[in-house]
Amino acid sequence: AAYKAKTYVTIALYYLMDDDAVQAESYNHRAAALVPELKLSDRGEYLVDLRYWTNFARIQDSKKKFYEASMSYYRLLPKIMLETEKDQALEKAIVCAVLAKAGPKRSRLLAMLYKDERSARLEVFSVLQKMYMERILSAEEKIAFEQHLDEHHKAKLADNTTVLDRAVIEHNLLSASKIYSNITVAELGRLLDIEPRRAEKIASRMIVENRLHATIDQIDQVINFDLDRDS
């Protein structure tokens, strides 16, 4: 079982190195039934188990399942021996949490990572702190954070933005909902540094997905935030 599992997770790793998350997932999945049989007291089998779960997190990350990837990276920490590797996994957990869709689930995830005292020593902590405290992120802070992204995080989406662009816009919109009781669509566009029509579209989508508690007055072009609801 250990030999088969090692073979599968190694092949999965090579596919990940080649940016092929689909094939990587296929081979990592083949190892899934074998992993529970591994003896973690044996160093070789422990490393196979660690590789399986590291692949698992990286596959979720590559598929833009950022909330799930953040949780998976964080769960790796007790399995990792070296402090430098723990820091790398924790940084990846924070990066994925930042890139995840804004909303209640991500807010709980940010809180967990923020309260982990190990996070404070990482360069990404300042952005984590601002997001946890629901403060608006500046363009300069976004640019500095980009240095910690992997290449697949920088790929352009269908609307010619990146996942970080989307994450920061959604976060800043939620932060604005804590500051203002209402805001015009034009003012919101200026605040988010995007076209008003796009700001309205993003707000509308977040309302539908129950990630933003607000209503949009289409006639007056005003967004009214529900301050009594915890978003």
LOPAMAR-884402 format. One record per residue (C-alpha): residue in one letter; x, y, z; residue number from 1. Coordinates in Angstrom, 2 decimals. Layout:
! LOPAMAR-884402
+------+---------+---------+---------+-----+
! code !    east !   north !      up ! pos !
+------+---------+---------+---------+-----+
!    a !       X !       Y !       Z ! NUM !
...
+------+---------+---------+---------+-----+
This chain:
! LOPAMAR-884402
+------+---------+---------+---------+-----+
! code !    east !   north !      up ! pos !
+------+---------+---------+---------+-----+
!    a !    0.00 !    0.00 !    0.00 !   1 !
!    a !    2.80 !    2.41 !    0.91 !   2 !
!    y !    4.65 !    1.82 !   -2.38 !   3 !
!    k !    1.49 !    2.32 !   -4.47 !   4 !
!    a !    0.54 !    5.44 !   -2.52 !   5 !
!    k !    4.05 !    6.87 !   -2.95 !   6 !
!    t !    3.90 !    6.22 !   -6.70 !   7 !
!    y !    0.52 !    7.93 !   -7.08 !   8 !
!    v !    1.34 !   11.01 !   -4.99 !   9 !
!    t !    4.70 !   11.42 !   -6.77 !  10 !
!    i !    3.02 !   11.32 !  -10.19 !  11 !
!    a !    0.44 !   13.81 !   -8.89 !  12 !
!    l !    3.27 !   16.10 !   -7.75 !  13 !
!    y !    4.88 !   16.02 !  -11.21 !  14 !
!    y !    1.55 !   16.97 !  -12.81 !  15 !
!    l !    1.21 !   19.86 !  -10.34 !  16 !
!    m !    4.71 !   21.03 !  -11.29 !  17 !
!    d !    3.47 !   20.99 !  -14.90 !  18 !
!    d !    0.37 !   23.06 !  -13.93 !  19 !
!    d !   -2.00 !   20.18 !  -14.72 !  20 !
!    a !   -4.34 !   20.11 !  -11.72 !  21 !
!    v !   -6.83 !   17.76 !  -13.44 !  22 !
!    q !   -4.32 !   14.92 !  -13.91 !  23 !
!    a !   -2.77 !   15.66 !  -10.51 !  24 !
!    e !   -6.16 !   15.26 !   -8.86 !  25 !
!    s !   -6.74 !   11.99 !  -10.70 !  26 !
!    y !   -3.54 !   10.41 !   -9.38 !  27 !
!    n !   -3.81 !   11.91 !   -5.90 !  28 !
!    h !   -7.35 !   10.53 !   -5.69 !  29 !
!    r !   -6.02 !    7.04 !   -6.44 !  30 !
!    a !   -3.84 !    7.32 !   -3.36 !  31 !
!    a !   -6.76 !    8.42 !   -1.14 !  32 !
!    a !   -7.89 !    4.88 !   -0.24 !  33 !
!    l !   -4.31 !    3.88 !    0.59 !  34 !
!    v !   -3.38 !    6.84 !    2.81 !  35 !
!    p !   -5.33 !    5.65 !    5.91 !  36 !
!    e !   -3.25 !    2.44 !    5.84 !  37 !
!    l !    0.06 !    4.31 !    6.13 !  38 !
!    k !    2.06 !    3.92 !    9.35 !  39 !
!    l !    2.95 !    7.47 !   10.37 !  40 !
!    s !    5.55 !    6.16 !   12.81 !  41 !
!    d !    7.59 !    5.13 !    9.76 !  42 !
!    r !    9.37 !    8.20 !    8.36 !  43 !
!    g !    9.00 !    7.11 !    4.74 !  44 !
!    e !    5.26 !    6.50 !    5.06 !  45 !
!    y !    4.84 !    9.72 !    7.07 !  46 !
!    l !    6.38 !   11.64 !    4.14 !  47 !
!    v !    3.99 !    9.95 !    1.70 !  48 !
!    d !    1.05 !   11.01 !    3.91 !  49 !
!    l !    2.39 !   14.59 !    4.05 !  50 !
!    r !    2.85 !   14.66 !    0.26 !  51 !
!    y !   -0.71 !   13.43 !   -0.28 !  52 !
!    w !   -2.22 !   16.19 !    1.88 !  53 !
!    t !    0.12 !   18.85 !    0.44 !  54 !
!    n !   -0.95 !   17.82 !   -3.08 !  55 !
!    f !   -4.58 !   17.92 !   -1.92 !  56 !
!    a !   -4.24 !   21.56 !   -0.80 !  57 !
!    r !   -2.34 !   22.59 !   -3.92 !  58 !
!    i !   -4.95 !   21.00 !   -6.19 !  59 !
!    q !   -7.75 !   22.93 !   -4.47 !  60 !
!    d !   -5.64 !   26.09 !   -4.76 !  61 !
!    s !   -5.04 !   25.48 !   -8.50 !  62 !
!    k !   -8.78 !   24.95 !   -9.06 !  63 !
!    k !   -9.50 !   28.31 !   -7.36 !  64 !
!    k !  -11.28 !   26.63 !   -4.44 !  65 !
!    f !   -9.57 !   29.15 !   -2.20 !  66 !
!    y !  -11.64 !   28.74 !    0.97 !  67 !
!    e !  -11.12 !   24.96 !    0.92 !  68 !
!    a !   -7.44 !   25.32 !    0.00 !  69 !
!    s !   -6.85 !   27.72 !    2.89 !  70 !
!    m !   -8.36 !   25.22 !    5.34 !  71 !
!    s !   -6.29 !   22.38 !    3.84 !  72 !
!    y !   -3.03 !   24.33 !    4.05 !  73 !
!    y !   -3.82 !   25.23 !    7.66 !  74 !
!    r !   -4.51 !   21.58 !    8.54 !  75 !
!    l !   -1.03 !   20.71 !    7.25 !  76 !
!    l !    0.66 !   22.65 !   10.08 !  77 !
!    p !    0.53 !   19.87 !   12.74 !  78 !
!    k !    1.95 !   17.41 !   10.19 !  79 !
!    i !    4.96 !   19.56 !    9.25 !  80 !
!    m !    8.19 !   19.27 !   11.24 !  81 !
!    l !   10.31 !   22.23 !   10.07 !  82 !
!    e !    9.32 !   25.73 !   11.25 !  83 !
!    t !   10.22 !   27.30 !    7.89 !  84 !
!    e !    7.89 !   24.88 !    6.11 !  85 !
!    k !    5.16 !   25.56 !    8.68 !  86 !
!    d !    5.50 !   29.28 !    7.90 !  87 !
!    q !    5.23 !   28.57 !    4.15 !  88 !
!    a !    2.04 !   26.53 !    4.66 !  89 !
!    l !    0.58 !   29.21 !    6.95 !  90 !
!    e !    1.38 !   31.93 !    4.41 !  91 !
!    k !   -0.36 !   29.92 !    1.68 !  92 !
!    a !   -3.37 !   29.49 !    4.00 !  93 !
!    i !   -3.52 !   33.27 !    4.50 !  94 !
!    v !   -3.08 !   34.03 !    0.78 !  95 !
!    c !   -5.93 !   31.66 !   -0.13 !  96 !
!    a !   -8.14 !   33.12 !    2.62 !  97 !
!    v !   -7.57 !   36.60 !    1.18 !  98 !
!    l !   -8.42 !   35.35 !   -2.33 !  99 !
!    a !  -11.57 !   33.52 !   -1.18 ! 100 !
!    k !  -15.01 !   35.03 !   -1.83 ! 101 !
!    a !  -15.90 !   37.69 !    0.73 ! 102 !
!    g !  -18.70 !   36.70 !    3.09 ! 103 !
!    p !  -19.46 !   35.13 !    6.50 ! 104 !
!    k !  -17.50 !   31.90 !    5.83 ! 105 !
!    r !  -14.38 !   33.78 !    4.87 ! 106 !
!    s !  -14.77 !   36.14 !    7.83 ! 107 !
!    r !  -14.64 !   33.16 !   10.21 ! 108 !
!    l !  -11.59 !   31.81 !    8.37 ! 109 !
!    l !   -9.81 !   35.17 !    8.58 ! 110 !
!    a !  -10.56 !   35.31 !   12.32 ! 111 !
!    m !   -9.03 !   31.86 !   12.87 ! 112 !
!    l !   -5.85 !   32.78 !   10.97 ! 113 !
!    y !   -5.58 !   36.22 !   12.59 ! 114 !
!    k !   -5.83 !   34.75 !   16.08 ! 115 !
!    d !   -3.04 !   32.25 !   15.37 ! 116 !
!    e !   -0.05 !   34.02 !   16.93 ! 117 !
!    r !    2.29 !   32.53 !   14.29 ! 118 !
!    s !    0.62 !   34.68 !   11.61 ! 119 !
!    a !    1.96 !   37.91 !   13.10 ! 120 !
!    r !    5.53 !   37.12 !   12.03 ! 121 !
!    l !    4.65 !   36.77 !    8.34 ! 122 !
!    e !    4.84 !   39.57 !    5.75 ! 123 !
!    v !    1.24 !   38.92 !    4.68 ! 124 !
!    f !   -0.03 !   39.66 !    8.20 ! 125 !
!    s !   -0.75 !   43.35 !    7.57 ! 126 !
!    v !   -3.29 !   42.51 !    4.84 ! 127 !
!    l !   -4.76 !   39.70 !    6.95 ! 128 !
!    q !   -5.17 !   42.14 !    9.84 ! 129 !
!    k !   -6.90 !   44.78 !    7.70 ! 130 !
!    m !   -9.26 !   42.22 !    6.19 ! 131 !
!    y !  -10.08 !   40.75 !    9.60 ! 132 !
!    m !  -10.75 !   44.23 !   11.01 ! 133 !
!    e !  -12.86 !   45.08 !    7.93 ! 134 !
!    r !  -10.75 !   48.06 !    6.92 ! 135 !
!    i !  -10.50 !   49.24 !    3.32 ! 136 !
!    l !   -7.36 !   48.08 !    1.50 ! 137 !
!    s !   -5.41 !   50.59 !   -0.58 ! 138 !
!    a !   -4.04 !   50.01 !   -4.09 ! 139 !
!    e !   -0.51 !   50.11 !   -2.66 ! 140 !
!    e !   -1.30 !   47.37 !   -0.16 ! 141 !
!    k !   -2.77 !   45.24 !   -2.92 ! 142 !
!    i !    0.36 !   45.65 !   -5.06 ! 143 !
!    a !    2.61 !   44.69 !   -2.13 ! 144 !
!    f !    0.49 !   41.59 !   -1.47 ! 145 !
!    e !    0.82 !   40.50 !   -5.12 ! 146 !
!    q !    4.46 !   39.60 !   -4.43 ! 147 !
!    h !    3.26 !   36.64 !   -2.37 ! 148 !
!    l !    1.04 !   35.17 !   -5.10 ! 149 !
!    d !    1.85 !   32.14 !   -7.23 ! 150 !
!    e !    1.68 !   32.44 !  -11.01 ! 151 !
!    h !   -1.74 !   30.76 !  -11.31 ! 152 !
!    h !   -3.17 !   33.38 !   -8.93 ! 153 !
!    k !   -2.20 !   36.11 !  -11.42 ! 154 !
!    a !   -4.10 !   34.67 !  -14.39 ! 155 !
!    k !   -6.71 !   36.95 !  -15.93 ! 156 !
!    l !  -10.39 !   36.07 !  -15.46 ! 157 !
!    a !  -13.07 !   36.46 !  -18.13 ! 158 !
!    d !  -13.56 !   40.15 !  -17.23 ! 159 !
!    n !   -9.79 !   40.82 !  -17.55 ! 160 !
!    t !   -9.25 !   41.12 !  -13.79 ! 161 !
!    t !   -7.40 !   38.77 !  -11.43 ! 162 !
!    v !   -8.69 !   36.84 !   -8.42 ! 163 !
!    l !   -6.87 !   39.36 !   -6.20 ! 164 !
!    d !   -8.60 !   42.28 !   -7.95 ! 165 !
!    r !  -11.96 !   40.59 !   -7.33 ! 166 !
!    a !  -11.13 !   39.72 !   -3.71 ! 167 !
!    v !  -10.04 !   43.27 !   -2.84 ! 168 !
!    i !  -13.08 !   44.86 !   -4.54 ! 169 !
!    e !  -15.47 !   42.53 !   -2.69 ! 170 !
!    h !  -13.65 !   43.07 !    0.61 ! 171 !
!    n !  -13.68 !   46.86 !    0.22 ! 172 !
!    l !  -17.38 !   46.76 !   -0.66 ! 173 !
!    l !  -18.10 !   44.82 !    2.54 ! 174 !
!    s !  -15.90 !   47.25 !    4.49 ! 175 !
!    a !  -17.86 !   50.17 !    3.02 ! 176 !
!    s !  -21.08 !   48.53 !    4.24 ! 177 !
!    k !  -19.72 !   48.83 !    7.80 ! 178 !
!    i !  -18.93 !   52.54 !    7.37 ! 179 !
!    y !  -21.93 !   53.85 !    5.41 ! 180 !
!    s !  -25.65 !   53.36 !    5.91 ! 181 !
!    n !  -26.09 !   54.09 !    2.20 ! 182 !
!    i !  -23.99 !   55.16 !   -0.76 ! 183 !
!    t !  -24.71 !   56.14 !   -4.34 ! 184 !
!    v !  -23.57 !   53.76 !   -7.05 ! 185 !
!    a !  -21.33 !   56.52 !   -8.46 ! 186 !
!    e !  -19.66 !   57.10 !   -5.08 ! 187 !
!    l !  -19.20 !   53.36 !   -4.60 ! 188 !
!    g !  -17.51 !   53.15 !   -8.00 ! 189 !
!    r !  -15.08 !   55.90 !   -6.98 ! 190 !
!    l !  -14.40 !   54.20 !   -3.65 ! 191 !
!    l !  -13.67 !   50.85 !   -5.31 ! 192 !
!    d !  -11.83 !   52.52 !   -8.23 ! 193 !
!    i !  -14.06 !   50.84 !  -10.83 ! 194 !
!    e !  -16.88 !   51.86 !  -13.15 ! 195 !
!    p !  -20.19 !   52.54 !  -11.29 ! 196 !
!    r !  -22.05 !   50.00 !  -13.44 ! 197 !
!    r !  -19.54 !   47.32 !  -12.48 ! 198 !
!    a !  -19.75 !   48.29 !   -8.80 ! 199 !
!    e !  -23.54 !   47.90 !   -8.94 ! 200 !
!    k !  -23.23 !   44.52 !  -10.68 ! 201 !
!    i !  -20.79 !   43.19 !   -8.05 ! 202 !
!    a !  -22.97 !   44.46 !   -5.19 ! 203 !
!    s !  -26.05 !   42.89 !   -6.79 ! 204 !
!    r !  -24.32 !   39.51 !   -7.16 ! 205 !
!    m !  -23.12 !   39.56 !   -3.54 ! 206 !
!    i !  -26.64 !   40.41 !   -2.35 ! 207 !
!    v !  -28.11 !   37.49 !   -4.33 ! 208 !
!    e !  -25.46 !   35.15 !   -2.92 ! 209 !
!    n !  -26.29 !   36.40 !    0.61 ! 210 !
!    r !  -22.76 !   37.70 !    1.10 ! 211 !
!    l !  -23.85 !   41.33 !    1.38 ! 212 !
!    h !  -26.92 !   42.49 !    3.29 ! 213 !
!    a !  -28.23 !   45.47 !    1.33 ! 214 !
!    t !  -30.83 !   46.65 !   -1.16 ! 215 !
!    i !  -30.33 !   48.61 !   -4.36 ! 216 !
!    d !  -32.66 !   51.48 !   -5.22 ! 217 !
!    q !  -32.57 !   51.31 !   -9.02 ! 218 !
!    i !  -34.37 !   54.62 !   -9.49 ! 219 !
!    d !  -32.17 !   56.76 !   -7.24 ! 220 !
!    q !  -29.09 !   54.58 !   -7.87 ! 221 !
!    v !  -28.43 !   54.20 !   -4.14 ! 222 !
!    i !  -27.29 !   51.13 !   -2.21 ! 223 !
!    n !  -28.82 !   50.90 !    1.27 ! 224 !
!    f !  -26.83 !   48.72 !    3.67 ! 225 !
!    d !  -28.65 !   46.72 !    6.34 ! 226 !
!    l !  -26.65 !   47.71 !    9.40 ! 227 !
!    d !  -28.67 !   45.41 !   11.68 ! 228 !
!    r !  -27.44 !   42.32 !    9.85 ! 229 !
!    d !  -23.99 !   40.81 !   10.39 ! 230 !
!    s !  -22.45 !   40.36 !    6.97 ! 231 !
+------+---------+---------+---------+-----+
